[in-house]
Amino acid sequence: MSMTAKKLRTGFTTGTASAAAAKAALLGIFGPAPTRVRVSLPQGEALEVEVDRVERLTPQRVRATVIKDAGDDPDVTHRAEIQAEVELLNGQGQEEIEIAGGKGVGMATRPGLDLAVGGPAINSGPRMMIRSAVIEAWQEKGPKGRAPRVRVTIVVPEGERLAQRTLNPRLGIVGGISILGTTGLVKPFSHEAYLATIDSGLKVAAASGAREVVLTTGRRSEKQAMAKRPDLPEVAFIQMADFFLHAMEEASQLGFKEIGLVSFFGKAVKQAQAQPCTHAHKAPMDLKSLADWLEQAGARRKLVQAVAAANTARHALDEIRAAGRLDLVPEVGRRMLAVMRDFAGPEPVVWAVIMDNDGSPLFEGRLQGEEPV
């Protein structure tokens, strides 16, 4: 990759846009409409966001609009209007911040997501950001000595149309898009740039003298991997995102003696299926294969059918847990190790950890040669 390649521009998520709109709307109730607001992000940073417009609907209800900016990422919601309608609630009691979904925000109809069935598709990260934005605006301009009591309704005017270009309908999210974002930022997804980043990280680790590297799929899994292996230097941890085959082959070619992989259950299922790239657009989740594996491992027919019919891997794991059969997860782990061996070749020791959604381990295993150790 050329060192003179253009640096791709980072954008912000629908969650950040929603929080910014909520803050602008509440500030607009108490004073002049802001043209920019500062939003706190989940990782501790802050971001200045431009406000497109603020409209007073009633003395106690204001709508603010933010234009979603995905930077150089090919996001379907890029340049979409994200609105927050904020209304003051009656009374002066304890703090109450309601967050609702309006037109263009999808509703969750199936289990297995970070959403309540029957509720708006506003994930937990954005909810926290919206809540923080409301509290910040209230502290800046709200009545002194009173707790915030407001209702925030997120609206995406073109949300229903945009949702048809996403996986939402397949996941059971109907009527609009999801309000997402774990970090608040959208980092451009360029295959070439990301592969170059993986290669650079592995080469730096090799140059530092590291004999072992640990591959992860993102920040959350990397954090868990670092906690598990505090004996390894930071340089030994490589975020490979969805590029499973590429990262395994490159690590092997660079001569690492041990290659570890830490994944959450959903990614682990795809890795166990030997998917070279685990991105949703490249590798749709095949829960029928997972169900077949469980049946071969001795699962009862009722559980096999429930897993095959599950909406997501998270939903499938919930079914496995409800049946009291988490002891079946190592079947996925063993297959995952076998794929790692196939991708890396015969030389390095490979090891893997599959994590539950809360970060607790569901499987830990090692493979040296052809036999587990």
C-alpha angles and dihedrals in degrees: 000000000000115000088219094059115132114267109241117237121244118226136187133258131248086253091059091046090051093049092048092049091048092051093047092049094051092046087050091057092056101037148334116350110260122230093202134021134193114233126196113229126214095249093057099265126115131221133203109226126191117234114220097200144335122214126192107219097174133346089271101032127067133172122210127188128208123185109229111237114196093180111217093336115116092236119162090220094056109133092006118144112249113191135189121198108199122193129182113236122223122255136042101246131119123325115293123177113174118193117196138170121238134179113341096017110111127236122227113237101168134054126243100071135096086261139088113250108251093021133104119282095248108131125222095256095056090044090057091047093049091049092049091048091053092049091048092050091047092051090049100047110358127108111289117244094020128104118234114264110180143138117222118197116189115212130186108187094199095033099112092052093045092050091066087068092055137066091255097106091052090050093051097254105138134187101025151346130313122251101230145168134121095189101023092237133093113218113200113259106221114161093207093047094046094048088051089051092052092048092048093050093050092047092050090050091050092047090052090059097253112158094190134046131188119214120207135177098229148326097305096050091043091054090053091046092052091050090051095047108035088154091073124080119246090250090066093067115086125187102215095173107196098336098104101152095042094050094047093048094046093048090051093047090052089058104245111169094213130029119191129191126198116189140161116244098264095054090041091059091054091045090051087054089058093245105170091205117027099195112131092240092052101037119027113203111269105202092166089071090049090051091051091052091051091049090052088050092055105269117158118254093250092058092044091054093046092052093047090052096044120125097223140000088260089055090048090052090050089054091049090049093047089053090053091241106122083130085080094065092084086069086068090044094053091051090047091054091049090054091048088053091049093049096043100039128230102304114070125064107242126204133178141193123198114201133204118233090266092054097256115134119258095176138010123182146151133210124202113180107329099323128078114247 
